[in-house]
Amino acid sequence: MDLQQLAPLRAQQTPLYLQLHHRFRDAIASGKLRPGDRVPSVRSLASALQLARGTVELAYQLLVSEGYLQPRGPAGTFVTPRLASLTASASRPTPQPVPQAQMHSPIVPGQVLPFQLGLPALDAFPRKTWARLLARHARGMDLAGMVYPDPAGHAGLRQAIASYLGIARGIVCAPEQVFVTAGYYGALELVCRTLLQPGDCGWFEEPGYRFARQFLLRAGMQLAPVPVDAEGLHVAQGLQQAPQARFAVVTPSHQSPMGMALSLPRRLELLEWARQRQAWIVEDDYDSEFRYHGRPLPALQSLDRHGRVLYSGSFSKVLFPGLRLGYLVVPHTLIARFREVAQHLPSAGALLLQATVADFMEQGHFARHLRKMRSLYAQRRSYLSHALAQQSGLQQQLQLHLQPQAGGIQLLARLEPGVDDQACAAAAQTQGLAVQALSDWCQCPPAQGGLLMGFTNMPTPQVAQEQVQRLYRALQ
Ligand SMILES: Cc1ncc(COP(=O)(O)O)c(C=O)c1O
């Protein structure tokens, strides 16, 4: 299509990037841009329309976050193929980003929807550095990179992880204790197969990370929901409810999804329970890097004197989830048992990727990236919380109350008692907004519902405001 048709009018009051965004949406709706079409690069569109690159970038980010466009790395950016059924309908003036039939799950593979949880800021990933390191490894691949890998993972990466954990999380471990896994699921699988039997009972935080719950249930585990309060997992209630438990799965740095840290007295209680019962504690330290007030407590594992904690970390939030890489740190005494089991499981991501992550860490890019992301997320979090507070002030019928959290990459907004959060989340999802209901993270209905929202891919206050307005319209 003729690029000049996309040109914003400088005389208009609407910001240029929003005008550009609307032109793209109209072009998609009218079929001038078709699903699967490649859109011009930021640089070429900026030069064709005589706009600043930042303006085009903002418009593209918004279109990507709404699901109209899909970035595919060096191949370019494309109109989302799944929009086909929508643009075919001439009677619909503005397409919804995702067909309704696909919206029952808040996660649509290959897409970034507004409010999507669990994703880092994909626009801020240092692609050039990553591509350079990856290319260097691909070019210089030696025999060690081509043969069957060590089942515990790439030696350099295990070394880099051990050093990082020592500095950042107070964990003293040897590289031999580190097992590279296919994300958190890979770590859970390794633990289940090495230490647990189907039918074993475990304490699971209530509310707690819904995907880990589903994974463990499918692996045949019985899960006892143990409530969390302001100090995190209520250990005494766990003892009362399921004294026979053989394991506990916890998120001590930043409880998922409520956001509090497990207090020191509770940490000590939990470790003492594990020692006495010879039980295992799985510590899921999925996003401790992102904290906006004060310093995080060191990992629970750093207090473990009896080898009961299995510490799990993931590269999904700190790099990107498409990598499918995480790690498990096991007590010294269990290395041989874990190695034996790891040999018979599919290994984690290709050596080439593992070696690239190792370089990324060793050369200081990782620490730099984390520092940048911490301040970026503090900013984007404030965009969303301000937009929510503003709308909440305007809308008397529907009040959302933000749950204070010291860190993390999502926000929890509590609904008034009696408001059905699952119905709210379903209404939002049919409009292409990927909020999730707190009830879906619980085994028993919570006293007060809430909505979980991601903010990492909201690049500006205006985008946050627009998305919050869309959310309110959907909820009403
Ligand atoms: C609570 C929690 N634990 C762990 C993870 C990491 O999972 P994975 O490594 O499979 O991406 C996530 C990701 O969203 C999470 O929210």
The ligand as an SDF file (V2000), in Angstrom:
LIG
                    3D

 16 16  0  0  0  0  0  0  0  0999 V2000
    5.3030  -18.0130   40.0420 C   0  0  0  0  0  0  0  0  0  0  0  0
    6.1370  -18.3550   38.8500 C   0  0  0  0  0  0  0  0  0  0  0  0
    7.0880  -19.2680   38.9610 N   0  0  0  0  0  0  0  0  0  0  0  0
    7.8800  -19.6110   37.9230 C   0  0  0  0  0  0  0  0  0  0  0  0
    7.7140  -19.0130   36.6990 C   0  0  0  0  0  0  0  0  0  0  0  0
    8.6490  -19.3680   35.5840 C   0  0  0  0  0  0  0  0  0  0  0  0
    8.1510  -20.3090   34.7720 O   0  0  0  0  0  0  0  0  0  0  0  0
    8.9100  -20.7310   33.4350 P   0  0  0  0  0  0  0  0  0  0  0  0
   10.3560  -20.8920   33.7650 O   0  0  0  0  0  0  0  0  0  0  0  0
    8.2660  -22.0470   33.0890 O   0  0  0  0  0  0  0  0  0  0  0  0
    8.6520  -19.6890   32.4280 O   0  0  0  0  0  0  0  0  0  0  0  0
    6.7140  -18.0730   36.5280 C   0  0  0  0  0  0  0  0  0  0  0  0
    6.4840  -17.4800   35.2030 C   0  0  0  0  0  0  0  0  0  0  0  0
    5.5350  -16.7660   34.9530 O   0  0  0  0  0  0  0  0  0  0  0  0
    5.9080  -17.7170   37.6320 C   0  0  0  0  0  0  0  0  0  0  0  0
    4.9470  -16.7700   37.5320 O   0  0  0  0  0  0  0  0  0  0  0  0
  1  2  1  0
  2  3  1  0
  2 15  2  0
  3  4  2  0
  4  5  1  0
  5  6  1  0
  5 12  2  0
  6  7  1  0
  7  8  1  0
  8  9  2  0
  8 10  1  0
  8 11  1  0
 12 13  1  0
 12 15  1  0
 13 14  2  0
 15 16  1  0
M  END
$$$$
